[in-house]
Amino acid sequence: MNSPSPRLRIAVLNRVFETTGGGAERYSIALVEHLSQRHEVHVFAQQIKHDFPGVSYHKVSMPMRKPRWINQLWYAWSTWRATRSGFDIVHSHENTWHGQVQTVHVLPVKHNLFHGRTGITRVLRWVKVLTSPRLLAYLWLERVRFKSQPERRVVVTSPSLQGTMAATYPASAAATSVITPGVHLPDMVTDLDKSTARQQLGLPEAGPCLLFVGNDYKKKGLDTLLQAMTSLPDDVVLAVVGSASHIAAYKTQAEAAGLGKRVFFLGALPDVMSAYRAANMLVHPTLEDTFAMVVLEAMAHGLPVVVSSAAYCGISGLLSPGQNAFILENPQDAQQMGLVLNQLSGDAALRQQLGQQARTFASQYRWADIAQQQEAVYLSLLKRPA
C-alpha cells in the first residue's frame, strides 16, 4: 500500500467483529488491520473481541438478540444514524440499506428462496415469504442494498458469487467487482513446529492428521467426512475446529461409527494457525461456501487440500485439480472421499508436492495486495463525477 492517496476516514460495519466468528469476520478484520495503517478506520459492531493499534471501536447496542431479523433492522438503523456524516467511506459487510461499499459474503436470500423454482413451487414460496415478517425484512434489506445507485459499489468474494449476484440482482452487476479474501503467508512449518502444535492441542504426535474447520458442521460436510474416516487406516486422526455448540451431537456420531478415539473436537480456537501447523492436510467437503478462507489459509501453510468442486465452493473455481488441490465433484460421496484421503494419507511425497503447489497458489493472494484492491474501490467512489 505504497501508492500516494488521501488519508480517508472509513466506517466499517460488522455486527460480529471477532476472529472466531467465521470467514466473513476474518476477511473484514484483516482488511481493517491493513487499511488502518494508511487510513482512519472506525468499526461499528455489536460483538467486539479485537484490539488493533489505530482502530477505533464503537459498540452498537443489542436490545434483543432474537429474533435475528429484528436485530438486523436495529443494527442497520443504528449504524445509519451513527455514520450519516463525518466519514469519507462507509463500508458495510452486513445487510444494510446504507454504505457506499457493500461486501457480499453469502448467497443472497432471494437466490436461496427462488432459484430453480417455477410454477406452483414458486407460487408456494411467495406465499411463504408474504406470511413471514422475517423473510420480508431480509428481502427488503437486500432490495435496497443492491439497488442501482451511482454512489454505491458492490464487492463479492469470488467469481462464482459474482455470477449468482448478476442473475439475482442484475441492476447491481455493473457496479460489482470481485475482491477475494487474502492470506498472511507464514514461515514454512517444520517437523518441530508440527510436533509442538500437536502437543498443545492434545493430538497424537504420530500418524497423519486430517483437519476440518467450520462453525456449521453439517453445512461444511462433517457428516460425510466421518463416514469416509471409517475407511481410513487406524493411525489417521481427525481434528475438528469450530463452534462448540455442535460437539456433543457429533461426538456421539463419531463414537457410534467407532471413531471415538480418532476424532478430536477442539472447539472454536482463537487462533486457527496452531491447527494448520499440526495437520497434514485440510478436508473441506462443504455444501455451500462462496469462497472458503480456510482453504486458502491451509494452502498458505503448505497443506494439501481436499475441497468440494466449484458448484459448492467458490475458491475451487480458481484451483487446478490434481495440481494444487484435490477436488471432490460430489462432497456427499463418502466412498470417493475415502479413496482420495486414503491416497493422500498414505503418500507423504504426494502430500509434499501438493503442499508446495498449494503454497505457491496462496502466495498470489496476500492481504496487502487485497487491501490495495479495496482501497482502489474507495478511491473510485471519491473520484466519481459530481
N, C-alpha and C positions, 0 to 999 in steps of 0.2 A: 504494500500500500504506500508506494513512494511517489505516485503522480501527484502534482500540485492540485489541490482542490480546496474549496472553502470548508471551514470547520462548521459542521451542522449541529443543530440541536434536535435530537431524534427521540421520539417516544416509541417504545416497543410494547406491544400489548400481548400478553400471555397469561392466561388465568393461573397456570401452574408453572413456576419457574424453579424447577428442581431437576438435578441430573438424573434422578431415579424415575422421573415422570414418563420417559419414553423417548422415541426418536425425534418427534417434533420438538419436544422441550430441549433436547440436547442440541438440535440444529439451531434453535433460537439463541441458546446460551452461548454457543461457540461464535455465532455472528456478533453477539453483543460484546464478547470479550475482545474480538479483533477490531470491531468498529470503534470501540471506546478508546482505542489507542490514538485515534485521529479525530474523534468527534465527541460531543457531549451527549451521552446516552442515558435515558431515563426509562426504567422498567416499571410497568404497571401490572401488578399480579395480585391474586388472592392468596396464593401459597408461594412463599419465597424461602428457599434454602440455597442461597448463593451469595457470595461476597467477593466482589472483584474491584480492584482499585480503579477509581474514576467513574464507576457506575452508580447512578442514583436510583434508589428503590422506593416505590410508592405502593403501600399496601392498600388494595381495594377491598372494601368491606364485603362480607358474605352473610347477609341476613338469614339466608336459608341455603343449605347445601342441596337439598332436594325439594321439589322436582328440579332436575338439572336444567330444563328449558327455561324455567323462571329465573334461575341463577344466571343463565347465559344472557337473557334480556337485561337483567340487572347490571351485569358486568359491562355489557355493550353501552348501556345508558350512562353508567358511572364514568367509564373511560371517555365517552364522548364529551361529557361535561368537563372532565379534567384536562382534555387535550385540545379543546376548541381553538385555543390561541397559545402563542408562545413557542411553537415548535415549527421547524422547517419541514420535518417529515414525521408523519405518524404511520408506523409500520405495524400492521395487525397480523398476528398468527391465529386469530380467532374469528369466529363467525360474527362479524360486526358490520354495521352499516356505514362506518366512518373509517378513515385511514386512506392515505394516498397509495400505499403499497399493501396488498393483500397476499400473503403467502398461504398457499393451499397445501396441506399435508395429507389429506384423506380424500377418498372418493366423495363427490357431492351427494347430499341426501337425496336430491332429485334423481340422480342416476341410480342409486340403490333402490329407490321406490319404483321407478318406472322403466328402467332399461330392459328391453326384450319383452315387455308386456304389451299385448294387443287385445283388441276385442273386449270380451267380458271380464278378463282378468285385469285389464287396465281400468275398466269402469269400477270394479270392486276395489281396486287400490285407491281410486279417487274417493270412493265412499269412506274408506278407512281414514284417508287424510282429512276429509271435511268433518269428520266426527272426532278428530284428535287435536286438541289445542297444542300439544307438543309438536306434532308434525307440521301444523300450520305455522307455528312460530319459527321452526327451523327453515322451512321453505321460504318464508317471507324474508328472513335474515339473508339467506343465500341469494334471493332475487335482487335485493337492494345492494348486496355486497358485490355482485358480478354484473350489475347494470353498467352499460357502456357510459363512461364518463371521461372527458379529456384529461382530467387531473388524476386519474387513477391507473395504476399498473397492477397486474396480477402475476404472481410468481408461482410456478409449480415446481415440484421436486424431481420430476422425471418426464421423459418424452411420452411415456405411455399415459401418464396423468394429463399431459397437455392434450392428447387426443381425446380423452374422455371429457375434459372440460370443454373443448371445442364443440363436441357433439351435444353436450348437455346445456351449455350456455354460450351459443355461437356469438352473441353480441360482445363477449369479452375476449374473443380469440385474437383480435388484432392487438390487444394490449397485454397479451400473455407471453411470458418468457420462461425458460427453464433455468433454474439455478439449483443444481443438485446439492445434497449435503456434501460436506468435506470431511477431512480427517487430519489428525496430527500423526505424522509419521514417526513412530517411536524407534528407539535403538533395536537392533536385532535381538531376539530372545535367545539367550544362551541356555545350555543344559542346567547351569546353576540357577538361573532365573526361574526356569520351569520347576525345578525341584523345590525351590523356596516358596514359589506361589502355591504349589500343591500342599505343602506343609501348612501354610497359612490358612488355606481353605478347607483343610481336613480331607483332602483327596489322596487316594493311593499313589505312592511315588512311582510304582511300576505299571506298565501296560498303557495302551492307547486310551486317551481321554477325549470323548466327544463333548462338544459344548452346545447347549441350547440357550438362547437369550430371547426373552419376550415376556411381556406382562400378561398378555392374554394367551394362556397356554393352548387353548383349543384353536383359536384362530391362527396361531403360529405353527400348528401342526404337531404338537407334542404327542397326541394320541397315536398317530401313525408312526412316529419315531419310536415310541415304546414298543409297538408291535415289531418294528424292524430290529430292535435291540435283542429280541429273543432269538434271532438267527445269527447273532454275532458270538465270537468266542468269549468264554467266561472272563478273560482278563480285560475285556473292553468295558470301560465305565462311562457313565454319562453325568455331566454336571449341568444342572438346570438353574438358570439365573432369571429371576423375575418376581412379580408380585407374590407375597406370601399368602394371599387370600386363597390361592388355588392349591396350595401344597398338600393339605390334608386329603383332598379327593384324589389327587394324582399319586400321592404316596400309597394310598390303598390300591390304586390301579396297578402301580408298579409291583407291589407285593403280590397281588393276585397273578401277575404274569411271571412270578419267580425272579423278579429283578430287584427285590428289596435291598440287597447288599451291593448292587451295581449302579444304582441311580442316587445321586446326591443333590438334594434340593437346597440351594444356597440362599434363596430369598432374593430380595432387591438389594444388590450391592451398591454402596455409594460410589464406588469406582470399579467399573467392569474390567479395567485393564488387568487386574490380577487374574481374572478368569481367562482372558485371552492368553496370558503368559503360561497358564497351567495346562491349557488344552493342546491337543494335536490337530484338531480340525473343528470347524463350526458346521453344524447341521441346521439349516433354516428352511424347513418344509412348509412355509407359510401359505395360507389360503388367501391372504389379502395383504399386500404391502405396496404402497405407492412408490417406495424406494427400497427401504431396509438399510438403515445406517449400520446396524450390527454387522452386516455382511462386509461393508466397506471397512469398518474398524478391524474386523478379524483379518481381512486381507492385508491391512497395513501392518499387522503383527506377523505377517508371513504365514498365516494359517491357510491351508487348503479349505475351500468352502463347498458345501453341497447345498444347493438352493433351488427353490421352485422356479419354474420357467417364467418367461415374461408375461404370460397370461395371468399369473398370480403375483409376481414380484417385479417392481419397476427396474431395479438395478440389473436384472438378468438380461434386459434388452441391450445393455452396454457390455455384457460379458461375452467371452468366446468359449463356447462349450468344449471341454476337454483340454483347453489350453491354460486358462487361468481359473477355471471353476468346473465342477460337475453340476449339470442342470437336470432337475427332475421334471420330466414332462407332466407327470401326474403326481403331485405331492401326497396324495392319499393312497398311492400304491405301495404298500409296505414291502412287498416282495422285491420290486425294483429298487427301493431304497436300501433294503438289506443287501442286495448284490453290490451296489455301489459302495456301501460302508464296509462290507467285507473286503472288497478290493483295496480300499484306502487304508483300512486299519492294519492290513497285513503286508503293506508295501511301503516301507519307510522312504525308499528312494523316490517313489511316485509322490508321496506327501511333500518331500523336499522340493521336487521340481514344480509341483503345483503352487506351493507356498511362495517360491521365488517369483513366479509369474504373477501371483496374486499381489505381492508387494509392489511389483513394477506397475501394475494397474492402479493400485491405490495411490501411488506417488503422483498421479496425474490429477488428484482431487484434494490438494492441500487447502486447509481452511483459509490461509492468507489469500490464495487466488480466488476462492469462493467469495470472500468478503469484498474483494475488488469488484467482482461482478455485481454484488448487491449495491455497492457504492455507486456504480455506474447507473443503476436503475434510479437511485435517488437523484443523481445529478441530471438525468434526462428529464425528470419532472421539474427541477428548478430552471432548466434552460428552455422549457416549452414556451411558445409564443403566448403573449398576454391575450 
